[in-house]
Amino acid sequence: MQWKDGENWLRDAVKYVKFPPDRRRVREELYEHMLSRNLELLAQGRSEAEAARLACEAMGDPEKVGRALAAVHKPFWGYFLRALRILLILVLLVGIVVMLFNWRGGDFRFFRGVVRNYDAYGAVWIGQDAAQRCGDYRFRLRKAAVAGPGIRETIIPEGEYNLVMLLRAATRDPNLGAPDYSSMSLSLEDDRGNRYPAYTLGCRELIFFSDVVVYVPRFDPSAEWAVLILEAGERELRFPVTLKGGGP
Amino acid sequence: MAREREPGSLDLLILHLLGERDMYGYEMVTELARRSEDVFKMKEGTLYPLLHRLEKEGALSAREERAEGRTRRYYHLTRRGRELLRERTEDWERYAGAVNAVLCAPPA
């Protein structure tokens, strides 16, 4: 095919289709049609120039065809669907980032307003011990971190250290909220023989589980391990926390 | 909603062809010309706005097939397209019957 004629015809026709992906698809289809017609004319013994001219003539007026195609392929819907696709991908990416962040220990960030200056926490221990059942809940100590003046920036007074832990309570009942921690007693023992009262700070409730920050002020940072003790009525749950590579 | 069309318009012929088997555009044009002994020899470019409109209306679906380095777009008549074909055929038969009735009726 003397492709210049064909190219001109295609260019004049598809320029009316404004959405690029549609324009590309339309062009490919029209090109395939013209090529088939051209090959047939050549097979009939026409010269290349004549075959190209007749193939273009057979297609009709490019402007008329182009405008009719443009009426079907309106750019608004093309762009709308493209924007929708991009939006969905963005939502998915943000979801993944949030999920990864939470997985890496962002739970402390969630409680930022309560714990304050969470960046100050170092020596994070990721606990994955077996869950312990108590009533309708299964408790699991998920994380622990020591905070003190020597660990990055801190607002904790010189010479004081805190232990912060994240306790998760899971339930199979979607109607149950977080456990009533006010009716329970929380304390901490360490390997130095110290026993501290522990406090709950802020609670994040989700369906099937809730997270609460357990806070032990003025903690002895030289301890190698500690045990968080949760007393609920007759039950006593003990959650070991490894602090310096040792263990209870 | 689709506009009212004349009975026996190109839509009907295309839907009918695709009711027999899947075809690509050039194949439809040559088949129409062959069956009508070149009576239905249209400007070939005008076929594509019609195909794309029917595809958008859900009467046709399309798939691309690659053979010998060329990509052809085959059209397939959907269930909705079959319903449309039935309606259009009935319209055409009613219309043709009315024309015949007029032509064949003896003068009053």
Chai-1 contact restraints between the chains, C-beta under 6 A:
chainA,res_idxA,chainB,res_idxB,connection_type,confidence,min_distance_angstrom,max_distance_angstrom,comment,restraint_id
A,E29,B,R73,contact,1.0,0.0,6.0,A-B,restraint_1
A,H33,B,G25,contact,1.0,0.0,6.0,A-B,restraint_2
A,H33,B,Y26,contact,1.0,0.0,6.0,A-B,restraint_3
A,S36,B,Y26,contact,1.0,0.0,6.0,A-B,restraint_4
A,A58,B,E44,contact,1.0,0.0,6.0,A-B,restraint_5
A,M59,B,E44,contact,1.0,0.0,6.0,A-B,restraint_6
A,M59,B,G45,contact,1.0,0.0,6.0,A-B,restraint_7
A,G60,B,K43,contact,1.0,0.0,6.0,A-B,restraint_8
A,G60,B,G45,contact,1.0,0.0,6.0,A-B,restraint_9
A,G60,B,T46,contact,1.0,0.0,6.0,A-B,restraint_10
A,V65,B,G45,contact,1.0,0.0,6.0,A-B,restraint_11
A,A68,B,P49,contact,1.0,0.0,6.0,A-B,restraint_12
A,L69,B,P49,contact,1.0,0.0,6.0,A-B,restraint_13
A,V72,B,P49,contact,1.0,0.0,6.0,A-B,restraint_14
A,V72,B,H52,contact,1.0,0.0,6.0,A-B,restraint_15
A,V72,B,R53,contact,1.0,0.0,6.0,A-B,restraint_16
